[in-house]
């Protein structure tokens, strides 16, 4: 478990965030897959965690920090009606961000193999009617898309760090 979040990974995966990023990259390279990241809540922390690992360029395509709602729509292709109805902090927004970033950061018309997306409320104030700590993490692969909706405790920094680590672990679980 990570702060009350069920861990669906096997016990061979280490719990240190840096090591989790290294294991994710190792598995992506083994598969010959690439990864692209779309971040709102985490503001670049997920892709930064990945590129901190030597050799990351073998799998990391890049990242989009779509902090503003209009960027989620205009860059990542999130449905404007969804954003209008529910705001940016919604599981379907995370799903569309993860799928969209695969296309946006693909190469020669071929999408990235894995898309990771984060959206949520780190605080200090609620957003879109959602309380602080609300987090939606999506991972999209050719096999499908999974969204996890969580409520994390702590201050702004802790929520963002935990969301980053969980996003990397969820990507590992998807492989």
C-alpha positions as CSV (number, residue, x, y, z in Angstrom):
1,X,0.0,0.0,0.0
2,X,1.0,3.6,-0.7
3,X,-0.7,5.8,1.9
4,X,-3.8,3.7,1.9
5,X,-3.8,3.2,-1.9
6,X,-3.8,-0.5,-2.8
7,X,-0.7,-1.6,-4.6
8,X,-1.4,-3.9,-7.4
9,X,2.2,-4.6,-8.3
10,X,4.2,-7.7,-7.4
11,X,6.6,-7.6,-4.5
12,X,9.7,-7.5,-6.9
13,X,9.0,-3.8,-7.6
14,X,10.8,-1.6,-5.1
15,X,9.0,1.2,-3.2
16,X,11.6,3.9,-3.7
17,X,10.3,6.5,-6.3
18,X,13.6,6.7,-8.1
19,X,13.9,3.0,-8.3
20,X,10.3,2.6,-9.5
21,X,11.1,5.0,-12.3
22,X,14.2,3.0,-13.2
23,X,12.2,-0.2,-13.3
24,X,9.5,1.4,-15.4
25,X,12.1,2.6,-17.9
26,X,13.8,-0.8,-17.9
27,X,10.5,-2.6,-18.7
28,X,9.7,-0.1,-21.5
29,X,13.1,-0.6,-23.1
30,X,12.6,-4.4,-22.8
31,X,9.3,-4.1,-24.6
32,X,10.6,-1.6,-27.2
33,X,7.9,0.8,-26.1
34,X,7.9,4.6,-25.6
35,X,6.1,6.7,-23.0
36,X,4.6,10.2,-23.1
37,X,3.3,12.1,-20.1
38,X,0.5,14.7,-19.7
39,X,0.5,16.5,-16.4
40,X,-1.6,19.0,-14.6
41,X,-1.5,18.3,-10.9
42,X,2.1,17.1,-10.9
43,X,3.4,20.0,-13.1
44,X,6.1,18.0,-14.8
45,X,7.2,15.9,-11.8
46,X,6.4,12.5,-13.5
47,X,8.4,13.2,-16.6
48,X,11.2,14.7,-14.5
49,X,11.3,11.6,-12.4
50,X,11.7,9.5,-15.6
51,X,14.4,11.7,-17.2
52,X,16.4,11.8,-14.0
53,X,17.3,8.1,-14.8
54,X,20.3,7.7,-17.1
55,X,19.3,6.3,-20.5
56,X,15.7,7.6,-20.2
57,X,15.9,8.8,-23.8
58,X,15.6,5.2,-25.0
59,X,11.9,5.2,-23.9
60,X,10.7,8.7,-23.0
61,X,9.2,10.7,-25.8
62,X,8.4,13.8,-23.6
63,X,5.9,15.5,-21.5
64,X,3.2,18.1,-21.8
65,X,2.4,20.2,-18.7
66,X,-1.2,21.2,-19.4
67,X,-1.9,23.1,-16.2
68,X,-4.4,25.4,-17.8
69,X,-7.8,23.9,-18.7
70,X,-7.7,25.3,-22.2
71,X,-4.5,23.4,-22.9
72,X,-6.1,20.1,-22.0
73,X,-8.6,20.8,-24.7
74,X,-6.4,22.5,-27.4
75,X,-3.2,20.5,-27.0
76,X,-4.3,17.1,-25.7
77,X,-7.8,16.9,-27.3
78,X,-9.9,16.7,-24.1
79,X,-13.6,17.1,-25.0
80,X,-14.7,20.7,-24.4
81,X,-18.1,19.5,-23.3
82,X,-16.6,17.3,-20.7
83,X,-14.5,20.2,-19.4
84,X,-17.5,22.5,-19.4
85,X,-19.7,19.9,-17.5
86,X,-17.2,18.6,-15.0
87,X,-14.1,20.8,-15.0
88,X,-10.6,19.6,-15.3
89,X,-10.6,17.4,-12.2
90,X,-12.4,14.4,-13.4
91,X,-11.5,10.8,-14.2
92,X,-12.6,11.0,-17.9
93,X,-10.4,14.1,-18.3
94,X,-7.4,12.1,-17.1
95,X,-8.4,9.3,-19.5
96,X,-8.6,11.6,-22.4
97,X,-5.3,13.3,-21.4
98,X,-3.5,10.0,-21.3
99,X,-4.9,9.0,-24.7
100,X,-4.3,12.4,-26.2
101,X,-0.6,12.7,-25.1
102,X,0.1,9.4,-26.8
103,X,-0.9,10.9,-30.1
104,X,0.5,14.4,-29.5
105,X,4.0,13.0,-28.6
106,X,4.0,10.1,-31.1
107,X,6.3,10.0,-34.0
108,X,5.5,9.9,-37.8
109,X,1.9,9.3,-37.1
110,X,2.5,6.4,-34.6
111,X,1.4,7.1,-31.1
112,X,3.6,6.6,-28.1
113,X,3.0,3.2,-26.6
114,X,2.2,4.4,-23.1
115,X,0.5,7.6,-22.0
116,X,0.5,8.7,-18.4
117,X,-1.7,11.5,-17.2
118,X,-2.4,13.3,-13.8
119,X,-5.0,15.8,-12.9
120,X,-6.3,16.7,-9.4
121,X,-6.3,19.2,-6.6
122,X,-3.1,19.8,-4.6
123,X,-4.5,22.8,-2.7
124,X,-4.6,24.9,-0.8
125,X,-8.1,25.4,-2.1
126,X,-10.7,23.1,-3.6
127,X,-11.2,23.2,-7.4
128,X,-14.1,22.4,-9.7
129,X,-16.1,21.4,-6.6
130,X,-13.4,18.8,-5.7
131,X,-11.7,18.7,-2.3
132,X,-7.9,19.1,-1.8
133,X,-6.3,15.7,-2.3
134,X,-8.5,14.5,-5.1
135,X,-6.3,12.9,-7.8
136,X,-7.0,11.1,-11.0
137,X,-4.2,9.2,-12.7
138,X,-4.7,7.5,-16.1
139,X,-2.4,5.1,-17.9
140,X,-3.1,4.3,-21.6
141,X,-1.5,1.6,-23.6
142,X,-2.4,-0.3,-26.7
143,X,-4.1,-2.8,-24.4
144,X,-6.5,-0.2,-22.9
145,X,-6.7,2.7,-20.5
146,X,-7.0,2.5,-16.7
147,X,-7.9,5.4,-14.5
148,X,-7.4,5.5,-10.7
149,X,-9.3,8.0,-8.6
150,X,-7.7,8.7,-5.2
151,X,-7.9,11.0,-2.3
152,X,-4.4,11.7,-0.9
153,X,-3.7,13.4,2.4
154,X,-1.1,16.0,3.2
155,X,0.1,19.4,2.1
156,X,0.4,20.5,-1.5
157,X,4.0,19.2,-1.9
158,X,3.2,15.8,-0.4
159,X,0.1,15.3,-2.6
160,X,2.0,16.1,-5.7
161,X,5.0,13.8,-4.8
162,X,2.6,10.9,-3.9
163,X,0.7,11.4,-7.1
164,X,3.9,11.3,-9.1
165,X,5.1,8.1,-7.4
166,X,1.7,6.4,-7.8
167,X,1.5,7.4,-11.5
168,X,4.8,5.7,-12.1
169,X,3.7,2.6,-10.2
170,X,0.4,2.5,-12.1
171,X,2.3,2.6,-15.4
172,X,4.4,-0.3,-14.2
173,X,1.3,-2.2,-13.4
174,X,-0.1,-1.6,-16.9
175,X,3.0,-3.3,-18.4
